[in-house]
Amino acid sequence: MTSMVKVARLHLVDRFGYTWLVWGVLALAFVINLAIYAVIPLTQPEGNFTGALASIYLFMIIIGVQAATRFLPFALTLGVSRRTYYLGTVLLIVALCALNAAILTALWALEGATDGWGLQLHFFRVPWILDGPWYQVLVTKGVLLALVFLIGLWTGLIYRRFGLIGTLTFFGLWTVLGVGAVLLVTWRQWWPAVGSFLSDLDVLAVSGMLALAAAAVAGGGYLTIRRITV
């Protein structure tokens, strides 16, 4: 555990990238949207919706990639094992995602209490998936943040191990699998059953499925890092 904590502290040498940059970009997006919708008349009775919250999730992917490409070689030269590095990185991101999810949930609650900052602006409240009881929002935000980071981390590890061609091949295979699944469902005429299954899911069930996906991605990243050479 001590070694994993040291790995987490190694990452936090770049506190700006892990904290201030992420929240700085999100704050800038919020201020811009606030200024825009302050002068634009309300066009929808349920309020104005913006997708700018996606910026924090995009940055989590970037941070995940950097964790594999920027810090890994230095850590290995210090004698840190691949297993310790990976588990320490995951430990850090679980803590960061929990903290970020708590802050986002607090802002979500404040947005609701102020009727969308007095403008009926939905910045932190996303219909269905990020709308409901506070504990549901907290869990969903935390799981989503962890999932996108782990996707970025695995992507960076794939790139470090197999290079650009290997990375493109990896994502190409996933694309083929996705298209194949769509064709299979279409051929077997399973879309009504799929639609019924999805419509019966609640947000917490979806969060559970995303958590399983995050665990699978984390497992893939762990298997990948074990054979990386620097």
N, C-alpha and C positions, 0 to 999 in steps of 0.2 A: 504493500500500500504506500509506503514511504517513497518508493521509486516512482510510482504512478503520480503521486502528488508533485514530485520534482519535474516530471514531464509536463504536467499541467502548468506549473510555474514557468517552465521554459517557453511555452506558448504565450504566456502572459507578458513576456518581454515586449511583445507587440500589443500592448494594451490598446493602443489607438485603433488598430485594425479590428480587434475583437469587440470593442465596446463603443468608443466615441465615433468612429467612422460609420458604423452601422446605424447608431441612433442619430447621428448628425444628418445622414442622408434621409432617414425617415422623417426627422423634424423638418427638413427643408421641403420635402414633398408635402407634408401636412400644411405648412405655412402657405405654400403656393396654392394648394387646393382651397384653403380657407380664403385666400385673397380672391381667387377666381369666383368661388360661389358666393362671396359677399356682394359681388356686383352683377351676378347672373340671376335673373328671376327664377323662382322655383317652377320647374316644368312638370314635376311628378308629385302627386299628392302624398305619396309615402316618403318623399324626401329625395335628396340628391346622393347618388352612390358613386364612389370612386374606387378604382382598383389599385390605388397607389400603395396600399398596405403590402402588396406583393414585393415591394422593394426590399423589405427586410428578409424575406425568404430567399430572394435572389442573392443577397449578400451572404447569407448563411451558406449557400452552395459555393460561392467564391472562397469563403473562409475555409470550407472543407477541402477544396482543391489545394489551397495554400498549405494546409496542414500536412498534406502528403508530398508536395513538391518543394516546399521552402524549408520546413523545419526538420523533416525526416533525415536528410543526409547529415546535418550537423549533430543531431541527437545520436546517430549511429557512430559517428566519430568519437563521441564522448563515452562510448561503451554501453549505451543503453540498448537493451535487447529489443527486437522488433515487437515481441509480445507486450513488453512493458510500455513501449511507445504507443502502441495502438490502444491498450487499455487506459493509459493515462490520458490520451487524447479524448477517448469516449467519456471518461470520468469528467473531464473539464467541460465538454459540450453538454452533458446532462445537467450539470450545475448551471451553466450559462443559459440553457434553454428554459430551465425552471425559473430562473430570475427574470429573463426576458418575457416569458409567458405571464408571470405575475404582474410585471409593469404594463404589458399590453392589456391585460384584463382590467387593471385599475383604470387605464385610459378608456377602455371600452365602457366601463361603468360610468365614468365621468361624462362621456359622450351621451350616454342615455339620460343621465340626470340633467344635462343642460339642453336637452332636445336638439342634439346635433350641433353643439357649440352656438346655439341660438340661430342656426341657419338651416336646421334639418339636414345637416351634412352627415353622411354615413361613411366615415373614414375607417374607424376601427371595428365597426359592426358590418359584417358581411352576411347577407341573407342566408338563412338556414344553417350553414356550417359554423359560423361564428356569431350565432344569435340564439340565446336561450339562457338557462340559469348560469350564474357566474362560474360555478365549479365545472360545468360542461365546457364553457368557453376556455377556462384555464387548461383543462386537460387537452382539448383539441389544439390549442395554440402550441402547447409544449410538445405534443407529439409531432405536429407538422414541422416545427422548427428543427427538432432532432432528425426527422426523416430527411429533410432537404440537406442538412449538413452531412449526414452519413452518405447520401448520394454523391455529394461533392467530394467527400473523402475517398470513397471507393473509386470514383472517376479519376482522381489524382493518382491513386495507387495503381490503377490499370495503366495509366499513361506512363508512370515511372517504370513499370515492369515490362510493358509491351511496346511502348512508343506510340507515335501518332497512328500508324497503320493498325496496330493492335487495338487502340482505343476506338477507331472508326469501325473496325470489324466487330468489336464488342457491341457497340450501339446498333450497328447494322443487324446483328443477330436478334437483338431485342425488338427491333422494328419488324423484322420478318415474323417473329413469334406473335407480335401484336396483330399484324395484318392477317396472319394465319388464323388466329383466334376469332377475329371478326368474320372472316370468310366461313369458318366452321359454324359459328352461331347463325349466320345468314343461311347457309346451306341446310342446316338442321331445323331452321325456323324456330329458334329458341329465344328470339328477341322478346316476345310477350312474357316468357318466364323470367328472363333477365330483368325486364322492366318491373315486373311484380316484385321480384326479390329486392331490387334497389329501392322501390317506393316504400317497402315495409321496414327498411332500416331507419333507426333513429341516429342522431349525431354521435352519441356515445358508442354505438355499435360500429359506426364508420371509424371513429377514433381508435377503437380496438383493432380494426382491420389495418389501419395505418400503422399502429404500433407493431403488429405482426410483420408488416412490410419493412419497417425500420429494423426489426430484429434480423430479418433475412438479409437485408443490405449490410448490416453490421457483420453478420457471419461471412458474407462474401468478401468484405473488406479485410477481415481477419485472415481468411484463407489466402488472399492475394498478397498481403504484406509479408507472410512467412517466407516467401521465396524471392523477395525483392533483393537485388544487388545494387549497391551504390558505388 
